[in-house]
Structures are given as C-alpha cells and as structure tokens.
Amino acid sequence: MIVLINPNSTSSMTEEMLHVAERAAPGIKIAAWTSHDGPPAIEGPEDGEACVPPLLALVDKAVKAGAKTIIIGCSDDTGLAEARAMTSFPVIGIGQAGYHMAALAGRRFSVVTTLEVSVPILAANVAAYGLGGQLGRVRASGVPVLALETDRDASTKRVLEEIASAAQEDDVQSVVLGCAGMAHIPALAPPDSPVRVIDGVAAATRFAVALQ
C-alpha cells in the first residue's frame, strides 16, 4: 500500500492529489490522508515547522498500518528527512520526485511555485539534492496556495503564464510545478508547449510503484 500524506489540513487538496496519483498508477492501492492538525496551507518556514509534528504522527500511523511507501504531498518536502528516519521503506517527497524526473527528462529545468516566500526553500532543496547545476530558476507565480482551490480558473491561468515565461526565458526543457495544489495543471498545458510540465504528485507515485 502507498500512503500519500497531505501535510496541510485542506482536504480538497488531498482529494485532488489522490485523483492524480490514481491516474498515474492504475490498479495500485493508494490511501490519501489529510493532516487535520496542520496549517491550511504551507507558505514559508513557519508553516513548514508547524506541520511537521502532526505529519510525523501520520507517518507513524502509516508504518503501523503496513504501508510499503509513503508520499509526502508538499513540494517543500516538509519533514522528509525526519519521516525517512522513522521508516525502513521509501518515503518520497513530491518536490524531490519532480526535480529528479525533470533531471532525467532534459538538460535543465525551472520550477514554478506559488509565492516568493517559497522560492528560497525550493532552491535550497534542489541544491541539496545535487541538481543545482541543472536548475534554471525557481519562479513565483504570485498565486497563494489556497487560491488554487478557491479561484482555480484565474490561478491556473496565471501559473500557465509563468510556465510559458520559463519556456521562453530560462533555456529549459522541463518545468516542475512547485506546489501540490498545482497537480491538475499538466493536463491543461497546451499540447504544443515547448517544455514538459512535471507534477510532483504523479512523479512521486510513479517512483513509488517502481520502488515497490
């Protein structure tokens, strides 16, 4: 069983991630859990710190439930190191999964995230994973996390515009989406887009299946 844990308390985001994961791995048993004691969205270091204790409680629950793989559904890869220290099986962060997928797919990639406060966190993670040399830019779209749920049409349009700017300006072959709430966006990218649009939820699910 794969357990996908959303570290924030927004259940609709958990449901969207589950739909994306199930499409990425048909026939695979996937459970999706919401951290109801976490913040509604993770925007910056303070939210990240606040979400770790309830996230790790769910990791412990997943271990006891017989999970074979855990996916942490936050592009900040919040609590990833701590969760891995608690398990003997793979724990996959959707940020790391997306970056590695992009590194395999082409020479360079950029990241499109939500607000400027997330840019340093994601850039530091890319560097820590040894992929800094392949990074074009981490771009903030200016879209708050929860707007991806409450104002989907306008927020999706803005993210797609930022992807198009990355394609024109960054000399990249892929764009990684830097927020779990963007999981629906690859299906809406123009079919003639010059860049591959990579969602970390789908990437993490495919890695999870490969590692089982």
Backbone torsions as a table, in degrees:
resi	resn	phi	psi	omega
1	MET	NA	135.2	172.6
2	ILE	-97.4	129.9	175.2
3	VAL	-110.8	120.2	176.9
4	LEU	-99.8	121.2	-177.9
5	ILE	-111.2	122.4	172.2
6	ASN	-89.7	114.2	-176.7
7	PRO	-71.8	-12.0	175.3
8	ASN	-100.2	171.7	-171.0
9	SER	-96.2	12.0	-178.0
10	THR	-87.9	101.9	-173.1
11	SER	-64.7	-33.2	-179.7
12	SER	-63.0	-31.1	176.9
13	MET	-70.1	-38.1	175.9
14	THR	-60.2	-44.8	-178.8
15	GLU	-63.4	-41.3	178.4
16	GLU	-64.1	-43.0	178.0
17	MET	-62.5	-38.3	178.7
18	LEU	-63.0	-43.1	179.0
19	HIS	-60.2	-43.7	179.7
20	VAL	-64.2	-43.8	-179.4
21	ALA	-64.0	-41.2	-179.8
22	GLU	-66.4	-34.6	175.8
23	ARG	-69.4	-32.2	-179.5
24	ALA	-75.5	-23.8	-176.3
25	ALA	-139.6	71.3	-178.6
26	PRO	-58.9	136.4	176.3
27	GLY	84.6	-4.6	179.5
28	ILE	-93.5	136.2	179.0
29	LYS	-74.9	118.6	-179.5
30	ILE	-128.8	125.9	172.2
31	ALA	-104.5	140.5	179.9
32	ALA	-122.4	123.0	-176.4
33	TRP	-117.8	142.5	176.4
34	THR	-103.4	135.7	176.0
35	SER	-85.0	88.9	-173.2
36	HIS	-66.7	-17.4	177.6
37	ASP	-94.3	2.7	177.2
38	GLY	-86.2	172.9	176.2
39	PRO	-69.0	158.0	179.5
40	PRO	-61.8	-29.9	177.3
41	ALA	-147.9	157.4	179.0
42	ILE	-111.4	104.1	-177.9
43	GLU	-131.0	90.0	177.7
44	GLY	101.5	173.2	-172.7
45	PRO	-61.2	-37.7	-177.1
46	GLU	-64.6	-44.4	176.7
47	ASP	-63.3	-39.6	179.7
48	GLY	-61.5	-43.6	179.1
49	GLU	-65.7	-38.6	-177.6
50	ALA	-67.0	-29.6	-174.5
51	CYS	-85.1	-14.0	-172.8
52	VAL	-65.4	-49.6	-178.0
53	PRO	-57.8	-48.4	177.3
54	PRO	-66.7	-31.4	175.7
55	LEU	-61.4	-47.1	-177.6
56	LEU	-67.0	-28.6	173.7
57	ALA	-63.8	-37.8	177.5
58	LEU	-72.9	-33.2	174.4
59	VAL	-61.0	-45.4	177.5
60	ASP	-60.1	-41.9	177.6
61	LYS	-61.5	-41.5	-179.9
62	ALA	-65.1	-40.7	177.2
63	VAL	-59.6	-46.9	-178.9
64	LYS	-68.1	-25.5	179.7
65	ALA	-82.7	-4.8	177.4
66	GLY	90.7	24.1	176.9
67	ALA	-59.8	147.8	175.1
68	LYS	-103.5	-23.0	177.8
69	THR	-151.5	144.0	173.3
70	ILE	-118.7	137.1	172.0
71	ILE	-112.6	127.0	175.7
72	ILE	-95.5	115.1	-171.5
73	GLY	-87.8	58.8	173.3
74	CYS	-144.7	129.5	-176.7
75	SER	-69.0	-15.0	172.8
76	ASP	-73.9	-7.3	-174.5
77	ASP	54.2	42.7	-177.6
78	THR	-60.7	128.9	176.5
79	GLY	70.2	11.8	-173.5
80	LEU	-63.6	-47.6	-178.6
81	ALA	-63.4	-42.7	-179.6
82	GLU	-64.6	-39.8	179.2
83	ALA	-66.0	-40.1	179.1
84	ARG	-64.3	-32.2	179.5
85	ALA	-69.0	-16.4	-177.2
86	MET	-95.2	-6.9	-170.4
87	THR	-127.6	163.3	174.2
88	SER	-111.6	9.5	-179.7
89	PHE	-127.1	171.7	-175.1
90	PRO	-64.7	135.8	167.6
91	VAL	-120.2	122.3	-170.6
92	ILE	-117.0	126.8	173.0
93	GLY	-89.6	139.3	-176.4
94	ILE	-69.1	-26.2	175.5
95	GLY	-65.7	-54.5	-179.3
96	GLN	-58.9	-41.5	179.6
97	ALA	-60.9	-44.3	179.6
98	GLY	-64.2	-41.5	-178.9
99	TYR	-66.3	-41.5	179.7
100	HIS	-68.6	-36.4	175.7
101	MET	-61.7	-43.2	179.2
102	ALA	-65.9	-38.0	179.0
103	ALA	-64.8	-31.8	176.9
104	LEU	-77.4	-27.1	-172.8
105	ALA	-85.5	-17.4	-176.8
106	GLY	-171.2	-178.9	-174.7
107	ARG	-74.1	-39.2	-176.2
108	ARG	-142.1	155.5	176.5
109	PHE	-144.1	155.6	169.1
110	SER	-116.2	169.2	179.1
111	VAL	-124.6	134.5	172.7
112	VAL	-113.0	118.7	-177.9
113	THR	-117.9	-161.1	-174.0
114	THR	-91.2	-85.2	-175.0
115	LEU	-107.2	163.0	-178.8
116	GLU	-57.4	-29.7	-177.6
117	VAL	-62.8	-22.5	-179.6
118	SER	-87.1	-16.5	-174.1
119	VAL	-59.5	-50.3	-178.9
120	PRO	-62.3	-35.6	-179.1
121	ILE	-64.6	-48.2	-177.4
122	LEU	-68.3	-40.3	178.9
123	ALA	-62.8	-40.4	178.3
124	ALA	-65.2	-38.6	178.0
125	ASN	-64.3	-45.1	178.9
126	VAL	-57.5	-44.7	179.2
127	ALA	-64.3	-41.5	-179.2
128	ALA	-64.7	-28.8	178.5
129	TYR	-82.4	2.0	177.6
130	GLY	81.5	18.0	-174.7
131	LEU	-113.3	11.9	-177.0
132	GLY	-58.7	-31.6	-179.8
133	GLY	-69.8	-15.8	178.9
134	GLN	-102.2	-0.2	-176.5
135	LEU	-86.1	127.3	171.6
136	GLY	-78.0	-73.5	178.7
137	ARG	-148.5	155.5	162.5
138	VAL	-101.9	118.7	-174.0
139	ARG	-108.3	134.5	173.1
140	ALA	-92.8	127.7	178.6
141	SER	-82.7	-15.4	-176.0
142	GLY	81.7	9.4	-179.1
143	VAL	-98.2	118.4	175.0
144	PRO	-63.1	151.4	-177.1
145	VAL	-54.3	-49.6	-174.3
146	LEU	-70.1	-20.6	175.5
147	ALA	-64.2	-25.9	176.6
148	LEU	-65.0	-20.6	176.6
149	GLU	-97.0	-42.1	-170.8
150	THR	-90.8	-22.1	-179.8
151	ASP	-138.0	62.1	-167.7
152	ARG	-62.2	-43.5	-175.2
153	ASP	-62.6	-49.4	-177.5
154	ALA	-68.1	-40.2	-178.4
155	SER	-69.1	-38.8	177.4
156	THR	-62.8	-42.9	178.4
157	LYS	-58.5	-43.9	-178.5
158	ARG	-66.6	-40.5	178.5
159	VAL	-64.8	-42.4	178.5
160	LEU	-62.8	-35.6	175.6
161	GLU	-63.6	-40.0	180.0
162	GLU	-69.4	-35.3	174.8
163	ILE	-62.1	-43.2	179.0
164	ALA	-62.6	-39.0	177.4
165	SER	-64.6	-40.9	177.3
166	ALA	-61.1	-42.0	179.9
167	ALA	-62.2	-36.7	-176.7
168	GLN	-80.7	-32.2	-166.5
169	GLU	-111.4	-19.2	-165.9
170	ASP	-104.5	-3.0	-178.4
171	ASP	54.3	55.8	-177.7
172	VAL	-125.7	158.1	176.6
173	GLN	-102.1	-17.9	-178.9
174	SER	-140.2	154.4	170.4
175	VAL	-125.6	124.5	177.7
176	VAL	-95.1	133.8	178.9
177	LEU	-81.6	122.8	-172.0
178	GLY	-97.6	41.1	175.3
179	CYS	-163.1	135.4	178.5
180	ALA	-61.3	-29.1	179.3
181	GLY	-70.0	-6.3	177.5
182	MET	-95.2	10.3	-172.8
183	ALA	-60.0	-23.2	-178.5
184	HIS	-81.7	-11.9	-167.2
185	ILE	-73.0	-35.9	179.6
186	PRO	-54.2	-34.8	179.9
187	ALA	-68.0	-17.3	-177.7
188	LEU	-103.4	-3.3	178.9
189	ALA	-66.7	144.6	179.8
190	PRO	-58.4	138.7	-178.7
191	PRO	-62.7	-21.9	179.0
192	ASP	-99.2	19.0	179.9
193	SER	-58.8	135.1	-179.9
194	PRO	-76.1	-6.4	179.1
195	VAL	-123.6	151.4	171.8
196	ARG	-78.6	131.9	178.2
197	VAL	-102.8	119.2	-172.0
198	ILE	-113.5	123.5	174.5
199	ASP	-98.4	131.3	-176.6
200	GLY	-67.5	-27.9	179.5
201	VAL	-64.8	-49.5	178.2
202	ALA	-64.0	-41.6	179.8
203	ALA	-62.3	-45.4	-179.2
204	ALA	-63.5	-38.8	179.9
205	THR	-64.6	-41.6	180.0
206	ARG	-67.0	-39.4	175.0
207	PHE	-64.4	-38.9	-179.9
208	ALA	-61.9	-42.8	178.2
209	VAL	-63.8	-42.8	-179.0
210	ALA	-64.6	-29.3	-176.2
211	LEU	-89.5	-5.7	-179.0
212	GLN	-77.5	NA	NA
